[in-house]
C-alpha cells in the first residue's frame, strides 16, 4: 500500500510538470545515480529512441520537475504477459513510472540499463524491433503508464556525458 501511495503521489507530481539528439551506444550498461542537489529540480530519466535505421537505442538524461505536461490519462499495471518481455517497439510515446521492481532493458545492439523506482522511462522507440526487458531480483513489476499527447514536448534533456 505504501508503494501505491508513493506511486500515486509521484504521478500527481509528474502530472504537474509539462529533442531527440540520440547517440548510438556500443554495448554499454548504464546505471543511474541521483545527485541529491540536482534531484530537487530534475528527476533522472532514460529515453528509448530509434536510430535513423529503425534500431532502438537509449540515452540517459533528466526531466525537470514542476512543468505542466500534456497528458490526459494514466493507468497502472502489475501484470506481465510473456510477449512483453520479447523485443517490441513502444505502442505510443509514454512515460513509464516504476513503483516496484528492478527491470533490465535491452536495446538492438545488446546494450542494457536498469530501471528502478525513482527513474522515469520515456518510451519513444515506436518502430523497428524495439526493446526487450526482464526483471532483476524482482518477482513483480508495478508501474504506471502515462501517454504523451501527440506532438507534445517530452521535456527530456540528455545528459552531456551521454555517449
N, CA, C and O of each residue as an XYZ file, in Angstrom:
652
protein
N       0.817     -1.181      0.000
C       0.000      0.000      0.000
C       0.868      1.254      0.000
O       0.572      2.239     -0.676
N       1.961      1.190      0.786
C       2.873      2.333      0.871
C       3.429      2.681     -0.507
O       3.527      3.856     -0.861
N       3.798      1.642     -1.297
C       4.331      1.881     -2.640
C       3.272      2.467     -3.565
O       3.588      3.294     -4.420
N       2.021      2.051     -3.405
C       0.958      2.588     -4.248
C       0.746      4.061     -3.925
O       0.593      4.881     -4.830
N       0.736      4.400     -2.636
C       0.579      5.801     -2.243
C       1.737      6.635     -2.782
O       1.531      7.734     -3.298
N       2.970      6.104     -2.660
C       4.128      6.803     -3.219
C       3.972      6.973     -4.724
O       4.258      8.039     -5.269
N       3.517      5.921     -5.392
C       3.354      5.969     -6.839
C       2.321      6.978     -7.270
O       2.538      7.731     -8.219
N       1.198      6.998     -6.579
C       0.163      7.959     -6.930
C       0.654      9.375     -6.655
O       0.389     10.289     -7.436
N       1.368      9.559     -5.549
C       1.951     10.876     -5.262
C       2.925     11.267     -6.366
O       2.963     12.422     -6.793
N       3.717     10.291     -6.828
C       4.683     10.543     -7.882
C       3.975     10.937     -9.171
O       4.406     11.856     -9.868
N       2.876     10.232     -9.487
C       2.123     10.551    -10.701
C       1.530     11.949    -10.603
O       1.573     12.719    -11.562
N       0.979     12.269     -9.441
C       0.425     13.603     -9.290
C       1.505     14.662     -9.448
O       1.283     15.692    -10.085
N       2.686     14.408     -8.864
C       3.792     15.354     -9.029
C       4.210     15.413    -10.491
O       4.459     16.493    -11.027
N       4.287     14.238    -11.143
C       4.686     14.191    -12.544
C       3.682     14.920    -13.420
O       4.066     15.575    -14.389
N       2.406     14.814    -13.093
C       1.401     15.452    -13.940
C       1.402     16.964    -13.797
O       0.736     17.654    -14.569
N       2.143     17.499    -12.816
C       2.187     18.946    -12.662
C       3.309     19.580    -13.486
O       3.423     20.805    -13.508
N       4.120     18.801    -14.147
C       5.142     19.408    -14.986
C       5.090     18.848    -16.400
O       5.029     17.660    -16.715
N       5.125     19.879    -17.172
C       4.752     19.618    -18.517
C       5.247     18.464    -18.984
O       5.004     18.110    -20.138
N      13.913     17.063    -29.231
C      14.923     16.767    -28.505
C      15.505     15.448    -28.770
O      16.046     14.713    -27.945
N      15.391     15.311    -29.579
C      15.860     13.985    -29.924
C      17.269     14.057    -30.489
O      17.442     14.112    -31.706
N      18.282     14.058    -29.626
C      19.669     14.034    -30.051
C      20.232     12.681    -29.675
O      21.124     12.569    -28.834
N      19.699     11.663    -30.308
C      20.080     10.300    -29.985
C      21.548     10.077    -30.290
O      22.095     10.572    -31.275
N      22.157      9.314    -29.406
C      23.551      8.966    -29.613
C      23.657      7.461    -29.513
O      23.179      6.861    -28.549
N      24.273      6.856    -30.492
C      24.353      5.410    -30.580
C      25.277      4.853    -29.507
O      26.363      5.382    -29.274
N      24.843      3.795    -28.865
C      25.623      3.145    -27.815
C      26.309      1.911    -28.392
O      25.764      1.251    -29.277
N      27.490      1.602    -27.898
C      28.205      0.398    -28.290
C      28.290     -0.529    -27.093
O      29.258     -0.483    -26.334
N      27.271     -1.377    -26.920
C      27.226     -2.376    -25.860
C      27.644     -1.837    -24.508
O      28.584     -2.347    -23.899
N      26.964     -0.822    -24.037
C      27.250     -0.240    -22.734
C      26.121     -0.568    -21.778
O      24.958     -0.634    -22.176
N      26.463     -0.770    -20.532
C      25.477     -0.923    -19.476
C      25.483      0.373    -18.694
O      26.548      0.916    -18.399
N      24.316      0.872    -18.358
C      24.220      2.166    -17.717
C      23.560      2.026    -16.361
O      22.593      1.281    -16.204
N      24.077      2.733    -15.402
C      23.480      2.818    -14.087
C      23.216      4.285    -13.812
O      24.065      5.134    -14.084
N      22.065      4.582    -13.286
C      21.701      5.961    -12.988
C      21.966      6.220    -11.519
O      21.495      5.476    -10.658
N      22.723      7.279    -11.224
C      22.886      7.700     -9.842
C      22.254      9.077     -9.707
O      22.363      9.919    -10.598
N      21.605      9.284     -8.599
C      20.872     10.528     -8.394
C      21.706     11.479     -7.555
O      22.063     11.168     -6.419
N      22.015     12.636     -8.119
C      22.684     13.706     -7.393
C      21.596     14.405     -6.585
O      20.679     14.993     -7.160
N      21.691     14.346     -5.243
C      20.608     14.867     -4.421
C      20.382     16.351     -4.630
O      19.244     16.812     -4.533
N      21.425     17.112     -4.912
C      21.237     18.540     -5.162
C      20.466     18.754     -6.460
O      19.572     19.597     -6.525
N      20.819     17.984     -7.496
C      20.159     18.110     -8.789
C      18.745     17.549     -8.741
O      17.871     18.017     -9.471
N      18.505     16.544     -7.884
C      17.209     15.877     -7.867
C      16.092     16.795     -7.391
O      14.920     16.456     -7.557
N      16.413     17.940     -6.807
C      15.390     18.878     -6.382
C      14.723     19.550     -7.577
O      13.577     19.988     -7.481
N      15.420     19.632     -8.686
C      14.883     20.297     -9.863
C      14.603     19.349    -11.016
O      13.893     19.714    -11.953
N      15.146     18.142    -10.965
C      15.009     17.170    -12.049
C      14.789     15.779    -11.479
O      15.147     15.488    -10.337
N      14.196     14.934    -12.299
C      14.062     13.521    -11.984
C      14.871     12.772    -13.038
O      14.727     13.052    -14.228
N      15.728     11.815    -12.624
C      16.519     11.075    -13.612
C      15.611     10.289    -14.557
O      14.553      9.797    -14.165
N      16.050     10.185    -15.806
C      15.246      9.505    -16.822
C      16.147      8.809    -17.828
O      17.305      9.185    -18.012
N      15.603      7.799    -18.470
C      16.250      7.139    -19.610
C      15.216      7.102    -20.723
O      14.069      6.706    -20.514
N      15.643      7.525    -21.916
C      14.732      7.575    -23.062
C      15.112      6.505    -24.070
O      16.265      6.419    -24.493
N      14.138      5.689    -24.454
C      14.286      4.726    -25.544
C      13.925      5.450    -26.834
O      12.868      6.074    -26.919
N      14.794      5.372    -27.840
C      14.566      6.065    -29.105
C      14.999      5.189    -30.277
O      15.692      4.187    -30.104
N      14.579      5.586    -31.453
C      15.000      4.897    -32.673
C      16.158      5.631    -33.322
O      16.190      6.861    -33.352
N      17.106      4.869    -33.839
C      18.150      5.405    -34.700
C      17.537      5.602    -36.088
O      16.453      5.083    -36.357
N      18.205      6.336    -36.966
C      17.665      6.529    -38.321
C      17.358      5.218    -39.052
O      16.453      5.179    -39.885
N      18.098      4.145    -38.752
C      17.856      2.861    -39.416
C      16.718      2.066    -38.775
O      16.416      0.957    -39.214
N      16.081      2.625    -37.735
C      14.968      1.948    -37.076
C      15.363      1.114    -35.871
O      14.495      0.641    -35.137
N      16.671      0.924    -35.651
C      17.088      0.175    -34.474
C      16.822      1.005    -33.217
O      16.639      2.220    -33.291
N      16.802      0.346    -32.086
C      16.493      1.007    -30.819
C      17.769      1.262    -30.028
O      18.657      0.411    -29.977
N      17.855      2.422    -29.419
C      18.954      2.765    -28.526
C      18.371      3.545    -27.349
O      17.156      3.711    -27.249
N      19.232      4.016    -26.473
C      18.749      4.788    -25.328
C      19.739      5.878    -24.982
O      20.898      5.852    -25.396
N      19.255      6.834    -24.214
C      20.117      7.887    -23.700
C      19.693      8.227    -22.282
O      18.511      8.197    -21.942
N      20.688      8.551    -21.461
C      20.443      8.974    -20.091
C      20.133     10.459    -20.085
O      20.626     11.215    -20.923
N      19.325     10.861    -19.145
C      19.017     12.271    -19.031
C      18.180     12.557    -17.810
O      18.291     11.896    -16.777
N      17.331     13.573    -17.960
C      16.517     14.009    -16.836
C      15.309     14.765    -17.350
O      15.271     15.231    -18.488
N      14.328     14.869    -16.476
C      13.108     15.601    -16.788
C      12.912     16.610    -15.657
O      12.978     16.234    -14.487
N      12.673     17.878    -15.979
C      12.512     18.884    -14.926
C      11.212     18.678    -14.144
O      10.214     18.199    -14.682
N      11.250     19.043    -12.897
C      10.039     18.991    -12.080
C       9.224     20.258    -12.280
O       9.717     21.260    -12.797
N       8.003     20.195    -11.871
C       7.082     21.340    -11.879
C       6.836     21.952    -13.260
O       6.638     23.160    -13.391
N       6.853     21.100    -14.280
C       6.468     21.507    -15.636
C       5.115     20.869    -15.938
O       4.907     19.693    -15.640
N       4.214     21.615    -16.513
C       2.925     21.044    -16.897
C       3.117     20.225    -18.170
O       3.651     20.713    -19.166
N       2.678     18.989    -18.119
C       2.833     18.081    -19.253
C       1.487     17.846    -19.905
O       0.446     17.845    -19.248
N       1.532     17.648    -21.209
C       0.321     17.457    -21.977
C      -0.074     15.978    -21.960
O       0.189     15.240    -22.910
N      -0.708     15.563    -20.863
C      -1.203     14.198    -20.724
C      -2.653     14.276    -20.270
O      -3.069     15.264    -19.664
N      -3.412     13.244    -20.560
C      -4.816     13.256    -20.173
C      -5.215     12.037    -19.353
O      -6.284     12.032    -18.742
N      -4.391     11.021    -19.328
C      -4.775      9.783    -18.667
C      -3.536      9.033    -18.199
O      -2.423      9.328    -18.634
N      -3.726      8.086    -17.331
C      -2.675      7.141    -16.968
C      -3.348      5.879    -16.460
O      -4.523      5.896    -16.093
N      -2.605      4.792    -16.439
C      -3.107      3.554    -15.872
C      -1.958      2.807    -15.211
O      -0.786      3.062    -15.488
N      -2.320      1.882    -14.335
C      -1.346      1.105    -13.582
C      -1.396     -0.343    -14.026
O      -2.415     -0.829    -14.517
N      -0.271     -1.023    -13.843
C      -0.226     -2.443    -14.151
C       0.754     -3.139    -13.221
O       1.777     -2.574    -12.833
N       0.425     -4.373    -12.871
C       1.361     -5.233    -12.161
C       1.367     -6.617    -12.791
O       1.947     -7.556    -12.245
N       0.727     -6.735    -13.923
C       0.685     -7.996    -14.666
C       1.692     -7.953    -15.800
O       1.984     -6.893    -16.354
N       2.210     -9.106    -16.131
C       3.182     -9.207    -17.215
C       2.825    -10.413    -18.080
O       2.659    -11.525    -17.579
N       2.711    -10.178    -19.366
C       2.491    -11.274    -20.305
C       3.825    -11.617    -20.964
O       4.692    -10.752    -21.092
N       3.997    -12.856    -21.378
C       5.271    -13.310    -21.950
C       5.715    -12.463    -23.139
O       6.903    -12.167    -23.269
N       4.780    -12.066    -24.013
C       5.160    -11.305    -25.207
C       5.813     -9.978    -24.842
O       6.623     -9.459    -25.609
N       5.472     -9.418    -23.674
C       6.020     -8.120    -23.273
C       7.523     -8.176    -23.032
O       8.218     -7.171    -23.179
N       8.021     -9.353    -22.661
C       9.453     -9.485    -22.388
C      10.266     -9.649    -23.672
O      11.480     -9.447    -23.667
N       9.604    -10.014    -24.768
C      10.280    -10.156    -26.059
C      10.434     -8.781    -26.704
O       9.737     -7.834    -26.340
N      11.348     -8.682    -27.659
C      11.599     -7.403    -28.332
C      10.309     -6.865    -28.952
O       9.592     -7.580    -29.652
N      10.031     -5.588    -28.679
C       8.844     -4.923    -29.217
C       9.053     -3.410    -29.151
O       9.716     -2.915    -28.240
N       8.496     -2.681    -30.105
C       8.558     -1.216    -30.026
C       7.504     -0.716    -29.037
O       6.554     -1.431    -28.716
N       7.676      0.498    -28.565
C       6.666      1.115    -27.700
C       5.390      1.328    -28.516
O       5.469      1.696    -29.688
N       4.235      1.107    -27.928
C       2.978      1.287    -28.665
C       2.600      2.755    -28.856
O       1.761      3.083    -29.695
N       3.222      3.632    -28.074
C       2.948      5.070    -28.126
C       4.063      5.761    -27.358
O       4.784      5.111    -26.602
N       4.217      7.066    -27.539
C       5.143      7.837    -26.698
C       4.542      7.887    -25.301
O       3.394      8.295    -25.125
N       5.328      7.469    -24.303
C       4.784      7.433    -22.960
C       5.877      7.426    -21.906
O       7.001      6.981    -22.138
N       5.504      7.938    -20.734
C       6.343      7.807    -19.552
C       5.939      6.500    -18.891
O       4.752      6.185    -18.804
N       6.921      5.740    -18.424
C       6.648      4.533    -17.661
C       7.320      4.730    -16.308
O       8.542      4.842    -16.214
N       6.502      4.771    -15.269
C       6.979      5.056    -13.922
C       6.972      3.761    -13.128
O       5.910      3.184    -12.893
N       8.142      3.297    -12.714
C       8.247      2.080    -11.924
C       7.987      2.391    -10.458
O       8.643      3.245     -9.861
N       7.017      1.683     -9.890
C       6.695      1.815     -8.475
C       7.417      0.755     -7.650
O       7.840      1.002     -6.521
N       7.549     -0.433     -8.244
C       8.173     -1.561     -7.546
C       8.837     -2.456     -8.578
O       8.259     -2.747     -9.625
N      10.051     -2.889     -8.277
C      10.767     -3.806     -9.160
C      11.996     -3.169     -9.775
O      12.107     -1.946     -9.855
N      12.903     -4.001    -10.202
C      14.108     -3.594    -10.925
C      14.050     -4.284    -12.280
O      13.959     -5.509    -12.362
N      14.101     -3.494    -13.332
C      13.885     -4.022    -14.674
C      15.095     -3.715    -15.552
O      15.508     -2.561    -15.667
N      15.664     -4.756    -16.172
C      16.787     -4.586    -17.103
C      16.227     -4.534    -18.519
O      15.601     -5.485    -18.990
N      16.462     -3.408    -19.191
C      16.054     -3.226    -20.580
C      17.242     -3.505    -21.483
O      18.388     -3.234    -21.126
N      16.951     -4.053    -22.667
C      17.977     -4.356    -23.657
C      17.531     -3.753    -24.984
O      16.377     -3.898    -25.388
N      18.474     -3.066    -25.667
C      18.175     -2.451    -26.959
C      18.850     -3.242    -28.078
O      19.531     -4.235    -27.822
N      18.657     -2.800    -29.306
C      19.063     -3.529    -30.503
C      20.514     -3.999    -30.495
O      20.786     -5.142    -30.860
N      21.458     -3.138    -30.084
C      22.872     -3.511    -30.145
C      23.336     -4.343    -28.950
O      24.525     -4.642    -28.833
N      22.416     -4.719    -28.065
C      22.767     -5.529    -26.900
C      23.045     -4.724    -25.639
O      23.219     -5.303    -24.567
N      23.091     -3.401    -25.746
C      23.308     -2.557    -24.569
C      22.136     -2.710    -23.608
O      20.997     -2.919    -24.025
N      22.434     -2.602    -22.322
C      21.392     -2.730    -21.313
C      21.449     -1.585    -20.307
O      22.471     -0.912    -20.167
N      20.358     -1.381    -19.626
C      20.298     -0.454    -18.492
C      19.226     -0.969    -17.555
O      18.351     -1.734    -17.961
N      19.291     -0.552    -16.301
C      18.326     -0.991    -15.300
C      17.508      0.203    -14.838
O      18.043      1.264    -14.519
N      16.205      0.001    -14.813
C      15.270      0.989    -14.281
C      14.839      0.510    -12.898
O      14.427     -0.635    -12.712
N      14.946      1.419    -11.940
C      14.489      1.168    -10.572
C      13.493      2.264    -10.221
O      13.433      3.282    -10.911
N      12.717      2.078     -9.171
C      11.834      3.169     -8.736
C      12.653      4.445     -8.535
O      13.733      4.411     -7.947
N      12.133      5.561     -9.025
C      12.835      6.835     -8.916
C      13.443      7.303    -10.221
O      13.891      8.446    -10.312
N      13.470      6.451    -11.235
C      13.953      6.825    -12.560
C      12.803      6.648    -13.547
O      12.143      5.609    -13.559
N      12.567      7.655    -14.365
C      11.485      7.616    -15.352
C      11.995      6.974    -16.634
O      13.080      7.305    -17.111
N      11.216      6.062    -17.186
C      11.489      5.525    -18.515
C      10.614      6.289    -19.487
O       9.400      6.382    -19.304
N      11.229      6.831    -20.511
C      10.498      7.533    -21.558
C      10.577      6.661    -22.807
O      11.630      6.560    -23.437
N       9.468      6.039    -23.157
C       9.439      5.108    -24.289
C       9.043      5.856    -25.560
O       7.901      6.291    -25.709
N      10.008      5.999    -26.476
C       9.751      6.674    -27.751
C      10.325      5.883    -28.927
O      10.523      6.442    -30.006
N      10.591      4.607    -28.736
C      11.083      3.740    -29.810
C       9.871      3.097    -30.487
O       9.507      1.962    -30.181
N       9.264      3.827    -31.394
C       7.969      3.454    -31.957
C       8.032      2.551    -33.188
O       6.991      2.132    -33.693
N       9.224      2.247    -33.676
C       9.322      1.402    -34.866
C      10.467      0.411    -34.706
O      11.227      0.469    -33.739
N      10.578     -0.493    -35.662
C      11.650     -1.485    -35.627
C      11.390     -2.575    -34.592
O      10.258     -2.764    -34.146
N      12.450     -3.289    -34.217
C      12.320     -4.386    -33.262
C      12.082     -3.892    -31.844
O      11.533     -4.618    -31.016
N      12.490     -2.668    -31.562
C      12.251     -2.108    -30.244
C      13.181     -2.645    -29.179
O      14.356     -2.906    -29.439
N      12.656     -2.807    -27.993
C      13.424     -3.181    -26.817
C      12.836     -4.450    -26.193
O      11.718     -4.857    -26.509
N      13.609     -5.057    -25.311
C      13.112     -6.170    -24.510
C      13.480     -5.877    -23.060
O      14.256     -4.961    -22.786
N      12.937     -6.637    -22.152
C      13.247     -6.422    -20.743
C      13.035     -7.696    -19.946
O      12.341     -8.616    -20.377
N      13.648     -7.725    -18.775
C      13.392     -8.792    -17.814
C      13.568     -8.233    -16.408
O      14.203     -7.198    -16.206
N      12.998     -8.931    -15.460
C      13.082     -8.492    -14.066
C      14.404     -8.940    -13.459
O      14.886    -10.038    -13.736
N      14.983     -8.081    -12.631
C      16.242     -8.366    -11.959
C      15.968     -8.403    -10.454
O      15.608     -7.389     -9.855
N      16.138     -9.552     -9.868
C      15.904     -9.717     -8.424
C      14.521     -9.212     -8.016
O      14.335     -8.721     -6.903
N      13.568     -9.333     -8.913
C      12.196     -8.916     -8.646
C      11.262     -9.983     -9.181
O      11.559    -10.640    -10.179
N      10.135    -10.150     -8.514
C       9.126    -11.087     -8.986
C       7.952    -10.363     -9.623
O       7.141    -10.969    -10.323
N       7.866     -9.051     -9.374
C       6.744     -8.284     -9.868
C       7.215     -6.886    -10.267
O       8.098     -6.308     -9.633
N       6.609     -6.357    -11.326
C       6.895     -5.002    -11.778
C       5.602     -4.213    -11.686
O       4.679     -4.433    -12.470
N       5.532     -3.296    -10.732
C       4.394     -2.399    -10.609
C       4.774     -1.095    -11.298
O       5.840     -0.536    -11.039
N       3.893     -0.611    -12.180
C       4.245      0.558    -12.977
C       3.015      1.348    -13.386
O       1.888      0.853    -13.387
N       3.284      2.592    -13.730
C       2.271      3.489    -14.261
C       2.641      3.823    -15.693
O       3.815      4.044    -15.993
N       1.666      3.863    -16.576
C       1.868      4.300    -17.948
C       1.177      5.649    -18.110
O      -0.006      5.795    -17.801
N       1.930      6.633    -18.597
C       1.371      7.963    -18.818
C       1.660      8.358    -20.263
O       2.770      8.796    -20.566
N       0.680      8.211    -21.164
C       0.886      8.572    -22.565
C       1.137     10.071    -22.734
O       0.601     10.891    -21.989
N       1.957     10.412    -23.720
C       2.253     11.807    -24.049
C       1.404     12.177    -25.259
O       1.362     11.437    -26.242
N       0.741     13.299    -25.188
C      -0.094     13.741    -26.300
C       0.745     13.885    -27.576
O       1.930     14.216    -27.526
N       0.108     13.630    -28.701
C       0.794     13.716    -29.995
C       1.421     15.093    -30.179
O       0.780     16.112    -29.923
N       2.658     15.120    -30.618
C       3.431     16.337    -30.879
C       3.734     17.171    -29.626
O       4.223     18.294    -29.745
N       3.453     16.644    -28.434
C       3.754     17.377    -27.196
C       5.221     17.185    -26.829
O       5.821     16.163    -27.160
N       5.783     18.154    -26.157
C       7.155     18.088    -25.663
C       7.245     17.024    -24.579
O       6.347     16.911    -23.745
N       8.320     16.245    -24.582
C       8.512     15.246    -23.529
C       9.360     15.792    -22.379
O       9.492     15.135    -21.347
N       9.933     16.980    -22.544
C      10.737     17.688    -21.542
C      12.016     16.949    -21.150
O      12.630     17.271    -20.133
N      12.416     15.972    -21.944
C      13.638     15.215    -21.670
C      14.858     16.041    -22.076
O      14.878     16.646    -23.148
N      15.870     16.061    -21.214
C      17.151     16.675    -21.518
C      18.218     15.609    -21.376
O      18.383     15.030    -20.302
N      18.949     15.344    -22.458
C      20.005     14.335    -22.416
C      21.167     14.833    -21.564
O      21.490     16.021    -21.569
N      21.787     13.916    -20.837
C      22.990     14.255    -20.088
C      24.106     14.588    -21.059
O      24.190     13.996    -22.135
N      24.951     15.515    -20.696
C      26.071     15.913    -21.554
C      27.042     14.778    -21.778
O      27.657     14.695    -22.842
N      27.196     13.896    -20.796
C      28.148     12.796    -20.924
C      27.533     11.555    -21.537
O      28.185     10.512    -21.583
N      26.278     11.635    -22.018
C      25.621     10.506    -22.645
C      26.263     10.248    -24.002
O      26.219     11.094    -24.894
N      26.857      9.069    -24.145
C      27.581      8.736    -25.392
C      26.756      7.891    -26.307
O      27.212      7.525    -27.390
